[in-house]
Amino acid sequence: MAIGYQQQQLHIEQLSAQDLLQQYGSPCYVYSKAQLLTNLQAYQQAATGLDALICFAVKANSNLAVLQLFAAAGAGADVVSVGELQRALAAGFAANRIVYSGVGKTKTDMALALKAGILQFNVESIPELQRLSEVATALGLEAAIAIRVNPDVDAGTHEKIATGKAENKFGISWQQVEQVYALAAELPGIRIQGVDMHIGSQITDLAPYQAAFQRMLELVERLQALGHTIDTIDLGGGLGILYPDARQAVSIDDYMALVRQHFANKGCRLILEPGRSLAATAGVLLCQVEYVKQGPGKTFLILDAAMNDLLRPAMYGAVHAIWPVQLHPERASQRYDVVGPVCETGDTFSMGQTLPELAPGEAVAIGQAGAYGAVMASCYNTRALVPEVLVSGQQSALVRRRIEIEEQLSWDQMPDF
Ligand SMILES: *Cc1c(COP(=O)(O)O)cnc(C)c1O
């Protein structure tokens, strides 16, 4: 375990969380390089013998240092904006290992991605396809595309992260898709390359994948029978982890076995877009107890980290692990509502959480924070933007500095009137 206790002290690899907090200040995100790579290797090993490109979903953790290590380890990238595309390129991903998804690509976005020479546009609507054709033609370039198919399966996940049901804004409905491929085949500047799906995030069982893969397989066969070239099958991401225990909800091996069973001998290159399952377990948000507040029948543990630093609990009702940085086996345990200092009732991390008794100034780690953590952080309540640190063995490096209040004030300008 790259993140765990050694001699009663929480460690990220060989460094104690307490020392890291001392060095980098509180709160801060800390990632384990070894755990990030272990998570990637689980996919790579399970994909042995398959022509599969593991494209890290950059939105889960877009820090350049994290992207750089995935790029160096042989991953590709899945981006959902040109900002992410620029990050991926800056971090060293070859353009021909980058796929670009997203429902709202502008003309400027498309031009930038076309000029960069990305592997594939995942197209989400007919007007997007027409616009891409115009932009590519104007530039004298060709866009390699897959149509994102909405397989209309219920991923059984939180409503805010389900994307594969008919009522979601993503992809093209199952019924319309052949017609869209026919249009794509006619349009100048467009080259049909494959098919694409992504049914949601934090999916904790294989059944929705099974249903969606079956539909994709039938679709690929139908499209090929219609004379379309299908060279890539992009299966999206979405594999969940179990919060708060940090285990994989579904083993990567079982997931890849399902992939293999459906697509191994189709002669197509497979693209996978995992985000959370690569990064979540590799990060913690380190912070400190500010106050222990006694309420009627409740004890609040007020941390110096808040919803602006880690939004998932407030946004999705997610419950992350909360680990004391220092274990004191002799201490009694206590039930706490663990909350942040932001002026929002939703600024809670965990209600009724049993923890060893903690005192102001003592440190805690919020676990499974490597994905959808720092990327969603904001300066809400004019709080400093939380920094990020990468650990490798006994070494640590600040990979994004804290954006302090003075700097934030300088972003604003007073008008003349
Ligand atoms: C968010 C997203 C992913 C990654 O999802 P995870 O649940 O983090 O694996 C992959 N593909 C697309 C298109 C996405 O929007």
The ligand as an SDF file (V2000), in Angstrom:
LIG
                    3D

 15 15  0  0  0  0  0  0  0  0999 V2000
  -15.5140   11.6400  -17.2500 C   0  0  0  0  0  0  0  0  0  0  0  0
  -15.2630   10.8480  -18.4680 C   0  0  0  0  0  0  0  0  0  0  0  0
  -14.4620    9.7050  -18.3990 C   0  0  0  0  0  0  0  0  0  0  0  0
  -13.8400    9.1900  -17.1270 C   0  0  0  0  0  0  0  0  0  0  0  0
  -14.7790    8.7240  -16.2190 O   0  0  0  0  0  0  0  0  0  0  0  0
  -14.2860    7.9910  -14.8660 P   0  0  0  0  0  0  0  0  0  0  0  0
  -15.5300    7.7080  -14.1630 O   0  0  0  0  0  0  0  0  0  0  0  0
  -13.4320    8.9730  -14.1460 O   0  0  0  0  0  0  0  0  0  0  0  0
  -13.5280    6.7830  -15.2670 O   0  0  0  0  0  0  0  0  0  0  0  0
  -14.2160    9.0280  -19.5750 C   0  0  0  0  0  0  0  0  0  0  0  0
  -14.7510    9.4270  -20.7520 N   0  0  0  0  0  0  0  0  0  0  0  0
  -15.5370   10.5170  -20.8500 C   0  0  0  0  0  0  0  0  0  0  0  0
  -16.0920   10.9210  -22.1590 C   0  0  0  0  0  0  0  0  0  0  0  0
  -15.8210   11.2660  -19.7090 C   0  0  0  0  0  0  0  0  0  0  0  0
  -16.6000   12.3360  -19.8030 O   0  0  0  0  0  0  0  0  0  0  0  0
  1  2  1  0
  2  3  1  0
  2 14  2  0
  3  4  1  0
  3 10  2  0
  4  5  1  0
  5  6  1  0
  6  7  2  0
  6  8  1  0
  6  9  1  0
 10 11  1  0
 11 12  2  0
 12 13  1  0
 12 14  1  0
 14 15  1  0
M  END
$$$$
